[in-house]
């Protein structure tokens, strides 16, 4: 699936765009807030465009709830933008300065960076559950409903994801 052009995004009427952006603003801000604060505003813009893109590309027959699809697309787009920014800073020789801005608290920033780096080792459902629970503060019940699985399965997947991350972080792999 290619990136949506501004012409494609124009197919979303103003009322729908306003509703979508208002609905997903806290989630976009939470995901953007995990990354360097110097890039926060730009990442929020990328996230807002991703919300509209996700709305246009959502397929209800695929089995995922729209909120889950939106969260995935926003996370992917913001992560891709951060990777691009890091590459640009590396070319300029100041990639370390870019990464130093991850959080106000260096220890918290390090932990966030570490966890985000390890998320790629989880299944898409596990990372979605983990982000929804930790970043968005959703209950296991609401996450399960949006994914179309039971609360118990959601909790089990969450526990497996946490154990897997713990192993990756403690054992280094």
N, C-alpha and C positions, 0 to 999 in steps of 0.2 A: 504494500500500500504506500503510495507516494504522499508526500506532504501536500496539504491543501494550499491552493493559491488564494490570494485575496479575493479573486473573483468568485471562487467556490464558497468562501466564507461569507460572501455577500448574499448567499442564498438563505441565510438565517435572518428572519425578520427581526426588527429592533426589539419588539416586546419579548420574543423568545430569547434573544441574545442577552437582554437585561436580566431576565429571570434566571437563565443559566449562570451568568457571571455572578449574580447575587447568591445563588444557591451554592456554588462551588468555590466562592472566594476564600472561605476559611481553610478549605483543603489545599487550594493553590498556595496560599500564604504559608501554610504549615510545611508543605514540601519545599518551597523556595527558601524557607527559613532554615532548613537543614544545611544549606550550602553557604558559601562565603557571603557575609552581610554586605560587602561592597557591591555585590551583583544582585542583591535582593530585588530591586525595582525591575531590572531587566528580566530576571527569572519569573517574576509575577506576570509580566507582559507575555512572555513565552507560554506560561501556564494558561493564561486567559485565552490565547489563540488556540491552545491545545484543547481547551474545554469546547470551543466551537467546532473544532475539527472532529473531536470525539462524538459530538452530537450528530454531525453529518455522516459519520462512518459507522455509527452504532447499528448493529443488526440484532434485533430482539430474538430472532430464531437461533442465534448462536449459543444461547443458554446463559449468558452472563447478564446481570442487571446493568442498567445504564450507568448507575453510579460506579460500579466496579470498572466498567469500560472506560469511563471518564478518568478515574483515578489512574488506571494503567497508562493511558495516553499522556496524561499530564506528567506523570513520573518519568516516562520514557523521554518526552520532549525536553523536560527540564534537565534530566541527566545528560542528554545529548548536548544541550547547550553548554552545560558546565564542562563537559569533555572538550568541546570546541574552544571554550575560553581558556582552559588549562593549556591546550596545545598552542594557542596564541601567546599566552604568557611564557610558555617554555621557549618559544622562538625568540621572545624578547629577553630571555634570561632571567625572568622574575617569577617563575612558577611557584617558588617557595613563598613569596610574598602573597600570592593569590591564595594559596592554601592556608596561610597563617590567619586569614580572616574568617575561618569557618565558624567560629562562635566567639562570644565575648569571653567565655571561660575556656581557657586552652584545654583543660582536661575534658570538658564536655564536648568541645569541638573535635578532639581526637577520637573520643568514643563514637560520636556520630559518624565521623569519616570512616572509622573502622567497621562499624555496623553496615553502613551503606556499601562499602567495598565488598563485604561478605554476602550481601543480599543476592548477588548474582548467582550464588551457589544454591539458592533455594528454588523450589518450584514456583511458577507464577502465582499459584493459589496461596502457597505459604507466605510469599513476600507481600501479597495483597492483604492477607489476614494480619500479618505482623504490622504493616504500615497503618492499616485501618484501626487496629487496636491501640498501638503506641502513639502514632502521630495524630490520628483523628479522634482518638478516645472513644471509639464505638464499642458497643457491647458485643459479646459473642453472638447473641441472638440476632442483632441487627446485621452483623457481618454475614452470618449464616443465611439470613433471608435474602440479602443482596446477591449472594453467591449461589443460592438455591440448594444449600445443604443444611443439615441439622445443626443445632447449637452444639451438640456433643462432638460432631465431626469437626466443626470450626475450632472448638477448644482443643481437640486432639491435634489438629494440624498446627495450631499455634504452639502447643507444647513441643511438638516434634521440631518445629522451626527454631524455637528458642534453644532446645538441646543441640541442634545442629550448629547454630551460631556459636553457642558456648564452646563446643568442641573445636570449631574453626578458629576461634579467638585464643583459647587456652592452648590447644595443641598445635596451632599454626597451620592447620590443614586438615 
